[in-house]
Amino acid sequence: IGLAIFQHPPTSASSAGGFRHRHLMIEEHLELRNGRYVADNKDGFLFGDSEILSLDDAVRAMSDELSAADYIVGHAAQQDISWLRSVGVRCTGPDGKCTLESRVVDTQSLAHASGQRQQTSLKALAENYGLLPDRLHNAANDAAFTLQVMLRQCGVAFQPPTRTKSEHASSEAYTAAMAAAKHRMSAAEQGRSQKNEELRSEVAVFAEQIKLVVEASGQEAAKDLERQFPASLDSAQRKAVHEAAEEFGLFSVSRNVVNEESGKSQRCVFVTAASKKDQETPSKQ
């Protein structure tokens, strides 16, 4: 979780141009990283040292910081607000009422109002204002550059904060939390491997059933056999089913089915005995 605070005018000569920054690394989720879709800059906080906090402590810290703010700045902020609410962050004013949305200033909305395209990225805005954005997709860096963009948009003069290298990785708190995270990650990987092996075994049993039917009654009798896997599988588990089906020479496809009780559409994997040439090309997701 990232936070950037600007006090105007600065409270003291040593207050870095009025800025204060916090990068809260969640102890329970320390093993989670970016890198698949965006750059992994979790350890690249540029404006201080990252803090290791439990989720409960981070929620309390964010609630206190946001409750004390006059304005809350974000870039395409609605998703961030929804997430903060989902983890328990509460932002109250002097009267005790929630005032989160009423104090939001959205840099993307400001950009659109000034004539720029509606979905201008944070990086593009920061570059347009000469802010030299770096190590984005670190929550606190994103917060820092979002705040600087807003100040530029509103014509507020400021001295850009000094950039540093976070020393959190050398702290005892980080070392202990990372050791615990690696243990959790190892257990999680074992669980995923076990689940994938169970799914492969299910496909193998189905393949053996098909073989027995073919031996007893011929290929035609087996072509309508089908095994549906539950909607509770995640995308990685569905992929494991597809790979197992291919291994055993079966056809597999993911498709949406409607749950009769809820009426909602769910993604399920189906494995059949039919050959691929007899089926439409599936979307394996």
DRENRO-305993 format. One record per residue (C-alpha): y, x, z; residue in one letter; residue number from 0. Coordinates in steps of 0.001 Angstrom, whole numbers, plus 500000, padded with zeros to 6 digits. Layout:
BEGIN
<py:Y, px:X, pz:Z, aa:a, i:NUM>
...
//
This chain:
BEGIN
<py:500000, px:500000, pz:500000, aa:i, i:0>
<py:503403, px:501407, pz:499075, aa:g, i:1>
<py:506827, px:500787, pz:500533, aa:l, i:2>
<py:510284, px:502126, pz:499716, aa:a, i:3>
<py:513353, px:501278, pz:501818, aa:i, i:4>
<py:517002, px:501847, pz:500926, aa:f, i:5>
<py:519743, px:501550, pz:503541, aa:q, i:6>
<py:523268, px:501367, pz:502196, aa:h, i:7>
<py:525247, px:503209, pz:503315, aa:p, i:8>
<py:522848, px:505902, pz:504639, aa:p, i:9>
<py:522370, px:505808, pz:508400, aa:t, i:10>
<py:522835, px:509571, pz:508721, aa:s, i:11>
<py:523547, px:512675, pz:506701, aa:a, i:12>
<py:519847, px:513595, pz:506852, aa:s, i:13>
<py:518482, px:510273, pz:505615, aa:s, i:14>
<py:517752, px:511425, pz:502037, aa:a, i:15>
<py:520414, px:509330, pz:500361, aa:g, i:16>
<py:519461, px:506225, pz:502312, aa:g, i:17>
<py:515803, px:506210, pz:501290, aa:f, i:18>
<py:512681, px:505951, pz:503396, aa:r, i:19>
<py:509166, px:505783, pz:501951, aa:h, i:20>
<py:505695, px:504968, pz:503268, aa:r, i:21>
<py:502295, px:505248, pz:501612, aa:h, i:22>
<py:499636, px:503436, pz:503647, aa:l, i:23>
<py:496079, px:504445, pz:502771, aa:m, i:24>
<py:493624, px:501834, pz:504051, aa:i, i:25>
<py:490963, px:503450, pz:506225, aa:e, i:26>
<py:488267, px:500913, pz:505348, aa:e, i:27>
<py:488862, px:501383, pz:501598, aa:h, i:28>
<py:489499, px:505113, pz:501471, aa:l, i:29>
<py:486618, px:505716, pz:499054, aa:e, i:30>
<py:488062, px:503389, pz:496399, aa:l, i:31>
<py:489774, px:505181, pz:493516, aa:r, i:32>
<py:491489, px:504462, pz:490226, aa:n, i:33>
<py:490578, px:506442, pz:487132, aa:g, i:34>
<py:488688, px:504010, pz:484932, aa:r, i:35>
<py:491651, px:502066, pz:483547, aa:y, i:36>
<py:494671, px:503900, pz:484986, aa:v, i:37>
<py:495284, px:507400, pz:486292, aa:a, i:38>
<py:493963, px:508221, pz:489775, aa:d, i:39>
<py:497097, px:509227, pz:491690, aa:n, i:40>
<py:495979, px:508040, pz:495112, aa:k, i:41>
<py:496601, px:511502, pz:496596, aa:d, i:42>
<py:499790, px:512075, pz:494612, aa:g, i:43>
<py:502456, px:510519, pz:496874, aa:f, i:44>
<py:505755, px:512211, pz:496006, aa:l, i:45>
<py:508050, px:511154, pz:498842, aa:f, i:46>
<py:506417, px:512170, pz:502128, aa:g, i:47>
<py:502960, px:512272, pz:503690, aa:d, i:48>
<py:500477, px:509441, pz:503165, aa:s, i:49>
<py:499428, px:507598, pz:506341, aa:e, i:50>
<py:495842, px:506620, pz:507185, aa:i, i:51>
<py:495809, px:503156, pz:508773, aa:l, i:52>
<py:493275, px:500427, pz:509354, aa:s, i:53>
<py:493883, px:497298, pz:507291, aa:l, i:54>
<py:494981, px:495411, pz:510418, aa:d, i:55>
<py:497507, px:498113, pz:511321, aa:d, i:56>
<py:498770, px:498277, pz:507729, aa:a, i:57>
<py:499240, px:494505, pz:507654, aa:v, i:58>
<py:501247, px:494643, pz:510884, aa:r, i:59>
<py:503355, px:497527, pz:509552, aa:a, i:60>
<py:504096, px:495720, pz:506291, aa:m, i:61>
<py:504905, px:492473, pz:508109, aa:s, i:62>
<py:507397, px:494289, pz:510342, aa:d, i:63>
<py:509010, px:496225, pz:507491, aa:e, i:64>
<py:509375, px:493216, pz:505193, aa:l, i:65>
<py:510626, px:490956, pz:507972, aa:s, i:66>
<py:513424, px:493467, pz:508649, aa:a, i:67>
<py:514489, px:493687, pz:504980, aa:a, i:68>
<py:517524, px:491936, pz:503516, aa:d, i:69>
<py:515975, px:491944, pz:500038, aa:y, i:70>
<py:512434, px:492601, pz:498853, aa:i, i:71>
<py:512203, px:494352, pz:495490, aa:v, i:72>
<py:509217, px:494265, pz:493171, aa:g, i:73>
<py:508280, px:494671, pz:489522, aa:h, i:74>
<py:506481, px:491545, pz:488236, aa:a, i:75>
<py:506269, px:490849, pz:491944, aa:a, i:76>
<py:504381, px:487573, pz:492129, aa:q, i:77>
<py:500934, px:489172, pz:492014, aa:q, i:78>
<py:501906, px:491643, pz:494733, aa:d, i:79>
<py:503254, px:488821, pz:496907, aa:i, i:80>
<py:500047, px:486834, pz:496470, aa:s, i:81>
<py:497951, px:489865, pz:497433, aa:w, i:82>
<py:500079, px:490609, pz:500507, aa:l, i:83>
<py:499636, px:487030, pz:501660, aa:r, i:84>
<py:495877, px:487189, pz:501016, aa:s, i:85>
<py:495447, px:490145, pz:503416, aa:v, i:86>
<py:497565, px:488519, pz:506113, aa:g, i:87>
<py:501067, px:489963, pz:505675, aa:v, i:88>
<py:503631, px:487574, pz:507149, aa:r, i:89>
<py:507343, px:487943, pz:506534, aa:c, i:90>
<py:509667, px:485961, pz:508805, aa:t, i:91>
<py:513408, px:485716, pz:509222, aa:g, i:92>
<py:515492, px:485323, pz:512400, aa:p, i:93>
<py:514658, px:481600, pz:512521, aa:d, i:94>
<py:510930, px:482335, pz:512463, aa:g, i:95>
<py:510431, px:480810, pz:509021, aa:k, i:96>
<py:508745, px:482604, pz:506138, aa:c, i:97>
<py:511371, px:483986, pz:503790, aa:t, i:98>
<py:509347, px:486237, pz:501493, aa:l, i:99>
<py:509912, px:484567, pz:498109, aa:e, i:100>
<py:513533, px:483666, pz:498854, aa:s, i:101>
<py:514454, px:487355, pz:499197, aa:r, i:102>
<py:512566, px:488765, pz:496211, aa:v, i:103>
<py:514470, px:490667, pz:493528, aa:v, i:104>
<py:512242, px:491279, pz:490488, aa:d, i:105>
<py:513182, px:494235, pz:488276, aa:t, i:106>
<py:511233, px:492815, pz:485336, aa:q, i:107>
<py:513173, px:489549, pz:485558, aa:s, i:108>
<py:516452, px:491473, pz:485762, aa:l, i:109>
<py:515484, px:493458, pz:482674, aa:a, i:110>
<py:514637, px:490272, pz:480787, aa:h, i:111>
<py:517929, px:488672, pz:481840, aa:a, i:112>
<py:519789, px:491684, pz:480433, aa:s, i:113>
<py:518201, px:491200, pz:477009, aa:g, i:114>
<py:515121, px:493416, pz:477205, aa:q, i:115>
<py:511702, px:492100, pz:476311, aa:r, i:116>
<py:510073, px:489966, pz:478961, aa:q, i:117>
<py:507272, px:492326, pz:480003, aa:q, i:118>
<py:509006, px:495697, pz:480073, aa:t, i:119>
<py:506882, px:498145, pz:482056, aa:s, i:120>
<py:508058, px:499931, pz:485175, aa:l, i:121>
<py:507575, px:503276, pz:483443, aa:k, i:122>
<py:509734, px:502231, pz:480495, aa:a, i:123>
<py:512528, px:500959, pz:482737, aa:l, i:124>
<py:512481, px:504084, pz:484892, aa:a, i:125>
<py:512604, px:506294, pz:481813, aa:e, i:126>
<py:515479, px:504241, pz:480355, aa:n, i:127>
<py:517488, px:504944, pz:483495, aa:y, i:128>
<py:516678, px:508662, pz:483483, aa:g, i:129>
<py:514642, px:508503, pz:486686, aa:l, i:130>
<py:511809, px:510722, pz:485422, aa:l, i:131>
<py:508939, px:508603, pz:486774, aa:p, i:132>
<py:505821, px:510524, pz:487761, aa:d, i:133>
<py:502437, px:509855, pz:489394, aa:r, i:134>
<py:502647, px:506118, pz:488796, aa:l, i:135>
<py:499744, px:503901, pz:489930, aa:h, i:136>
<py:500182, px:505416, pz:493350, aa:n, i:137>
<py:501406, px:502351, pz:495265, aa:a, i:138>
<py:504204, px:504159, pz:497091, aa:a, i:139>
<py:505445, px:505979, pz:493985, aa:n, i:140>
<py:505498, px:502648, pz:492149, aa:d, i:141>
<py:507527, px:501186, pz:495011, aa:a, i:142>
<py:509912, px:504160, pz:494996, aa:a, i:143>
<py:510653, px:503975, pz:491274, aa:f, i:144>
<py:510877, px:500171, pz:491337, aa:t, i:145>
<py:513554, px:500401, pz:494026, aa:l, i:146>
<py:515464, px:503080, pz:492107, aa:q, i:147>
<py:515317, px:500965, pz:488938, aa:v, i:148>
<py:516775, px:497980, pz:490803, aa:m, i:149>
<py:519633, px:500097, pz:492171, aa:l, i:150>
<py:520424, px:501312, pz:488659, aa:r, i:151>
<py:520247, px:497743, pz:487330, aa:q, i:152>
<py:522714, px:496602, pz:489996, aa:c, i:153>
<py:525067, px:499551, pz:489603, aa:g, i:154>
<py:524495, px:500929, pz:493118, aa:v, i:155>
<py:525182, px:504661, pz:493342, aa:a, i:156>
<py:522515, px:506736, pz:495054, aa:f, i:157>
<py:521178, px:510253, pz:495308, aa:q, i:158>
<py:517531, px:510337, pz:494093, aa:p, i:159>
<py:515199, px:511249, pz:496956, aa:p, i:160>
<py:513647, px:514704, pz:497092, aa:t, i:161>
<py:510102, px:514898, pz:495768, aa:r, i:162>
<py:507456, px:516608, pz:497877, aa:t, i:163>
<py:503689, px:516953, pz:498027, aa:k, i:164>
<py:501828, px:514850, pz:500565, aa:s, i:165>
<py:499928, px:516927, pz:503118, aa:e, i:166>
<py:497741, px:514059, pz:504318, aa:h, i:167>
<py:494535, px:515663, pz:503019, aa:a, i:168>
<py:494769, px:518420, pz:505641, aa:s, i:169>
<py:495114, px:516038, pz:508589, aa:s, i:170>
<py:492316, px:515378, pz:511077, aa:e, i:171>
<py:492750, px:511615, pz:510622, aa:a, i:172>
<py:492172, px:511881, pz:506878, aa:y, i:173>
<py:489183, px:514225, pz:507274, aa:t, i:174>
<py:487467, px:511856, pz:509714, aa:a, i:175>
<py:488274, px:508750, pz:507676, aa:a, i:176>
<py:487056, px:510345, pz:504444, aa:m, i:177>
<py:483773, px:511403, pz:506074, aa:a, i:178>
<py:483203, px:507794, pz:507128, aa:a, i:179>
<py:484191, px:506606, pz:503651, aa:a, i:180>
<py:481693, px:508924, pz:501986, aa:k, i:181>
<py:478972, px:507593, pz:504256, aa:h, i:182>
<py:479892, px:504023, pz:503272, aa:r, i:183>
<py:480004, px:505004, pz:499620, aa:m, i:184>
<py:476540, px:506568, pz:499830, aa:s, i:185>
<py:475157, px:503411, pz:501424, aa:a, i:186>
<py:476849, px:501259, pz:498787, aa:a, i:187>
<py:475432, px:503374, pz:495960, aa:e, i:188>
<py:471969, px:503056, pz:497454, aa:q, i:189>
<py:472410, px:499307, pz:497616, aa:g, i:190>
<py:473520, px:499127, pz:493986, aa:r, i:191>
<py:470599, px:501275, pz:492868, aa:s, i:192>
<py:468145, px:499125, pz:494801, aa:q, i:193>
<py:469586, px:495914, pz:493332, aa:k, i:194>
<py:469431, px:497293, pz:489793, aa:n, i:195>
<py:465795, px:498280, pz:490320, aa:e, i:196>
<py:465012, px:494775, pz:491583, aa:e, i:197>
<py:466608, px:493281, pz:488470, aa:l, i:198>
<py:464647, px:495650, pz:486244, aa:r, i:199>
<py:461445, px:494591, pz:488008, aa:s, i:200>
<py:462257, px:490928, pz:487372, aa:e, i:201>
<py:462706, px:491642, pz:483675, aa:v, i:202>
<py:459466, px:493647, pz:483655, aa:a, i:203>
<py:457545, px:490734, pz:485222, aa:v, i:204>
<py:459025, px:488342, pz:482658, aa:f, i:205>
<py:458059, px:490724, pz:479853, aa:a, i:206>
<py:454479, px:490787, pz:481180, aa:e, i:207>
<py:454394, px:486977, pz:481284, aa:q, i:208>
<py:455499, px:486873, pz:477655, aa:i, i:209>
<py:452811, px:489372, pz:476734, aa:k, i:210>
<py:450118, px:487213, pz:478325, aa:l, i:211>
<py:451347, px:484117, pz:476485, aa:v, i:212>
<py:451402, px:485970, pz:473181, aa:v, i:213>
<py:447885, px:487298, pz:473731, aa:e, i:214>
<py:446595, px:483821, pz:474609, aa:a, i:215>
<py:448490, px:481623, pz:472165, aa:s, i:216>
<py:450400, px:483812, pz:469698, aa:g, i:217>
<py:454003, px:484854, pz:469181, aa:q, i:218>
<py:455189, px:481366, pz:468280, aa:e, i:219>
<py:454218, px:480018, pz:471722, aa:a, i:220>
<py:456378, px:482605, pz:473484, aa:a, i:221>
<py:459570, px:482372, pz:471461, aa:k, i:222>
<py:461092, px:479595, pz:473616, aa:d, i:223>
<py:460410, px:481283, pz:476955, aa:l, i:224>
<py:463638, px:482075, pz:478783, aa:e, i:225>
<py:464627, px:483650, pz:482101, aa:r, i:226>
<py:468058, px:482814, pz:483527, aa:q, i:227>
<py:469590, px:485205, pz:486047, aa:f, i:228>
<py:471955, px:483851, pz:488714, aa:p, i:229>
<py:475718, px:483611, pz:488329, aa:a, i:230>
<py:476132, px:485647, pz:491529, aa:s, i:231>
<py:475479, px:488887, pz:489598, aa:l, i:232>
<py:478542, px:491032, pz:489018, aa:d, i:233>
<py:479355, px:492675, pz:485689, aa:s, i:234>
<py:477496, px:495904, pz:486553, aa:a, i:235>
<py:474386, px:493952, pz:487539, aa:q, i:236>
<py:474517, px:491863, pz:484363, aa:r, i:237>
<py:474704, px:495115, pz:482426, aa:k, i:238>
<py:471578, px:496341, pz:484258, aa:a, i:239>
<py:469721, px:493191, pz:483142, aa:v, i:240>
<py:470797, px:493738, pz:479529, aa:h, i:241>
<py:469625, px:497350, pz:479637, aa:e, i:242>
<py:466276, px:496349, pz:481136, aa:a, i:243>
<py:465782, px:493666, pz:478495, aa:a, i:244>
<py:466419, px:496204, pz:475765, aa:e, i:245>
<py:463989, px:498607, pz:477430, aa:e, i:246>
<py:461205, px:496015, pz:477316, aa:f, i:247>
<py:461995, px:494841, pz:473777, aa:g, i:248>
<py:463484, px:491500, pz:474786, aa:l, i:249>
<py:466671, px:489717, pz:473805, aa:f, i:250>
<py:469465, px:489143, pz:476334, aa:s, i:251>
<py:472813, px:487394, pz:476218, aa:v, i:252>
<py:475578, px:486578, pz:478700, aa:s, i:253>
<py:477068, px:483137, pz:478360, aa:r, i:254>
<py:479044, px:480671, pz:480408, aa:n, i:255>
<py:477269, px:477713, pz:482010, aa:v, i:256>
<py:478781, px:474838, pz:483984, aa:v, i:257>
<py:477720, px:474484, pz:487603, aa:n, i:258>
<py:476610, px:470886, pz:488057, aa:e, i:259>
<py:477874, px:470666, pz:491646, aa:e, i:260>
<py:481277, px:472341, pz:491326, aa:s, i:261>
<py:481939, px:471657, pz:487637, aa:g, i:262>
<py:483114, px:475256, pz:487269, aa:k, i:263>
<py:482067, px:477618, pz:484492, aa:s, i:264>
<py:479929, px:480591, pz:485570, aa:q, i:265>
<py:478751, px:483685, pz:483711, aa:r, i:266>
<py:474954, px:484064, pz:483552, aa:c, i:267>
<py:472508, px:486360, pz:481768, aa:v, i:268>
<py:469622, px:484859, pz:479797, aa:f, i:269>
<py:466600, px:486886, pz:478690, aa:v, i:270>
<py:464249, px:485531, pz:476033, aa:t, i:271>
<py:461230, px:486610, pz:474046, aa:a, i:272>
<py:462961, px:486053, pz:470724, aa:a, i:273>
<py:463702, px:489078, pz:468576, aa:s, i:274>
<py:467286, px:490103, pz:468047, aa:k, i:275>
<py:467209, px:489209, pz:464370, aa:k, i:276>
<py:466540, px:485592, pz:465343, aa:d, i:277>
<py:469570, px:485429, pz:467622, aa:q, i:278>
<py:473326, px:485661, pz:467319, aa:e, i:279>
<py:474809, px:488970, pz:468369, aa:t, i:280>
<py:475529, px:488585, pz:472121, aa:p, i:281>
<py:478523, px:489641, pz:474144, aa:s, i:282>
<py:476961, px:491806, pz:476856, aa:k, i:283>
<py:479338, px:491615, pz:479794, aa:q, i:284>
//
